[in-house]
């Protein structure tokens, strides 16, 4: 109510305080607090464009991730690849049943050589961005043991799947052959 004390604003009576501007002020103060601000037209355009193109981008993310995972699975410097889109994955059948278009674009692999090899691989890439976030249009690479999980003990890192040899990838929209070539030179 505009004429009654508002408990959320320490008993403020919007009509007594703001007169003819009571509705506008309360709508601004309460609605913005509860719902957030309104998008600008350009930001709304970018949001809807992103939503409308999501299926196309996800198809590319998944295709690229599968190609990168297949390359890594055959690489002599890679001990293992944890990607449910590979036929060798114990989760391959379940993945295909629930995600027939592909299991996404984020996965990990274990590099031979442990901690030092993981750090070196991330430092050598040129196309991949060394960032902790995921789901970007750019391809991202991270060595959790030396970054996001470095404060944990070796046992804790191993228990949560972030051992010294683990590298996490979030595969983007770039040409998959470029991504593979970059990983090949970084693992050499």
C-alpha positions, 0 to 999 in steps of 0.5 A: 500500500502507498498509504501505509507504513512499508516494513521493508523501508523502516515504516516509510509511508510512501504517499506522505513522503513522496506525494504524487510521486509515491507510486513511481518511487515505490515501484522503483524502490521495491520492484528494483529490489525484488526483480532487478533492473530492466534490461536496456533494449540492446542488452535485451537484443543480445540476450534473445540473440544468445538464447535463439542461437544456443542450439547452433552453438551447443551443436558446435561445442559438442562436435568440437569437444568430441573431436578434441577428446578423440585426439587426446584419447590417442595421444601418447602423452595423455594417460586418460580422458574423462569424456562420456562421449567416447566409446571407451567411457563407462558412461557412453551408453547412458550419455547417448541415452540422455544426451543424444546430441552430445554430452557437452563441451567440458571434460578433463584429461590426465596428462603423463608427467604429473603436476609439472606436465599439467602446468607446462601444457597450460602454459604452452597453449596459444589458442586456448585461454587459461581461465577458470570459467566454463561455457564460453564461446572461446576454448578454455583450459585449466590445471586445477591443482595449480589454480582453483584447487591449490589450497587443498591437500593432495588427497583432497584434490585426488578425491574430488577429481582434481589430481596433479595430472588433471587438466580441464577443458571447456571447448569453444567454437573455434575450428577443431583442427586449430584446437587440436594442433594447439594441444598437440604442440603443448603436449609435445 
